[in-house]
């Protein structure tokens, strides 16, 4: 090797270590960047030249073979923001849109997502997070990958169709006069109230009155029968098929009635509904209502899972109905499988969609595009898309973010080593230069 060749060998070392220092500096600079993956410099010896004999080869310096990405797991930080997501395990989020003036599909481990003004789940750069959208019933349609529009979701009104009541009616109660809706308190033994909803989501109060109708009949094997009467204000009702009202506002109007029968052990034998004429004003009517007072023994039930008749004060322990008013979105949650569930102001919940993940055979070969985004290239292989927590894809952790996987202490060690390598290569140049100077002196 000539002295001039020695200069080029030293220069190659300077170039290579300068690149390494740049990679180390980039890692350190991004040590707090969410979802950032560190990189390392891979060196290779430069092409050797043949000198004398089979083993007479001499190297020509060093080159940078590759800058290899490290896709190891980063640590997690809890944020409490429901749209912040982290991947535990393999896989990258899929996002789509315009970045740096180019439309395309990108991949990232940065789960700092938000809901934009159009209701879509997006990155902070405005790229739409890709997933499977759910329909109005909460069913996720597989195969239809696209942006997740969740911010505009609403819950429609649901008309009440069933009322469930649990409690006890006092066996010692004395039968009152015949029930009169205009004077319900003195013509009943006990009452409770509840709110139901019509097809438009309007809240309507119903009052349910219970009246004992006879004393114990030991020959019949029962301990007394009861009737129930469901009453509401006439202002809530329509009596014509077009929904117009001709009921009297302020007048208590009976909309349903039925009977209850109990045996000598206080168990419910049977219950029947004899009248059911609930016609909400300006809404779908008639609106059928069913009343669940428990499974009577006559129908093969226990007779103890609903209303009972014991020698104890009348009381209701549980009243519920499944109707609701319309509601707007009040919050979202994301499960480990990427399922997005919306909570609404009317108390309902519904699946809104599902985030999907992409896996690559060689994720370290993805093209780095900036802003923690990557794009596919031939060396990385094609992505396989699917739900989180399936097919070796990681699970989703909501309300958390994956931090950079940069190890600061390790990077400082690499920095010191690169610095020493640079100094050593500089010495090669300095020595070659000194020798050349000595050579030039021979001419004098």
Secondary structure, 3 states (H helix, E strand, C coil): CCHHHHHHHHHHHHHHHHHHHHHHHHHHHCCCCCCCCCEEEEEEECCCEECCCCCCEECCCEEEEEEEECCCCCCEEECCCCCEEEEECCCEEEEEEEECCEEEEEEECCCEEEECCCCEEEECCCCEEEEEEECCCCCEEEEEEEECECCCCEECCECCCEEEEEEECCCCCCCCCCCCHHHCCCCCCEEEEEEEECCCCCEEEEEEEEEECCCCECCCCEEEEEEEEEEEEHHHECCCCCCCCCCCCCCEEEEEEEEEEEECCCCEEEEEEEEECCCECCCCCCCCCEEECCCCHHHCCCCCCCEECCCCCCEEEEEEECCECCEEEEEEEECCCCEEEEEECCCCEEEEEEEEEEECCCHHHCEEEECCEEECCHHHCCCEEEECCCCCCCEEEECEEECCCCCHHHHHHHHHHHHHHHHHHHHHHHHHHHHHHHHHHCCC
